[in-house]
Amino acid sequence: MNRQNVEDIYRLTPIQQGILFHCLYDPEAVAYFEQFHLTMDETVSAGGIEQTWQLMVSRHPALRTSFLWEGLDEPVQVVHKAAQVPVRYYDWQDTPAEDRPRRTAEFLEADRREGFDLQQAPLLRVSVLRWTETLYTFVLSYHHLIMDGWSYGILWSEVGELDAAHRAGRPVSLPEPRPFREYIAWYRKQDPEVAAAYWRKVLADFTSPTPLGWEPVAGGRARQAADFGQFDFRLGADETTRLQAMARQSRLTLNTLFQAAWAHVLACGAGQRVVYMGSTVSGRPPALRGSQEMVGCFINTLPVRVAVPERGDIAAWLRPLQIEQVELRKYEHSALVDVRRWAGIPGDRELFDSIVVFENFDIAMMETASENSVNRFQRTNYPLTVMVEPTRELLVKLSFDR
């Protein structure tokens, strides 16, 4: 490591510690490799794309971060003063239109297999697949260690501002970004005993994770990318509108509705009225000024206990569930390893085998801005992940260990 290029060094957040552990434990699983891609039909400047994303990397310290762990008591993240973003161009204008989907899929798979060296910054790269003079596919690949989906929304907004300013011939004026280290400093000031009391109460009757009816592969074999399957479906526009109306009328969030739906599925499958699942939370504390504008990895995945009634009024069940979600926000910075310890649960016992991820950044806005569908690849280390993307037609993705 070039010490002259070091701007800052600090510890990892709880979710970063967990992600790093799983990446080192099972490096072939392609977990936490993130990929956004969309095809656009407009005139672009190759130099303009490179200049734009280099500015993003220069503006936000999290995008100039690498991770070190060898020979250290605990891993650290290193912010570099400068990091050159790789921008790769592929001129595929000789590809017949009918072959473009296949060639794109092959590229995306190869890009995921390439992965990242976590000890080298930046953990981000841009690829441009050009099909015609104006038609191209834009691919942004990055590691989840450096940022979450909300951060990508921030970057997309800033890129849009830069593009609009360039087209209008006016100077660019972007606010000074708040560095991720401010969150690290806030986190280290939190009283762990307050969170400990909350989690002991939530997990007081926990005995084992809610079963999914699966058995892990014998012998501890590392999972390969091919061991995971994917099943996606969309709710139609009318169904999405009705669901949103129901949520507003009941004063609920869509996240609460989907958590309840998944809890019902788990309860039916396991034959249990009380179920445990994981929920991914934003992790951006309201008490930290400017946290909504920071780029970094804030999200956390924590256990949710849901008592599913056999019958009764749905709203009467869901309103307390939402109140519990609001209460959880006060403790969503808790490290999962600490949650286990506080509740007296052995470290080798999982709290849940499935998680629900309701994306809290506006993919619909991104699609409107580009007039194209935004496609995303991501994978966790959990056996079953239910991901909901708030597009104009709600997209539900099921990623599962085969």
Disulfide bonds with the S-S distance in Angstrom:
none
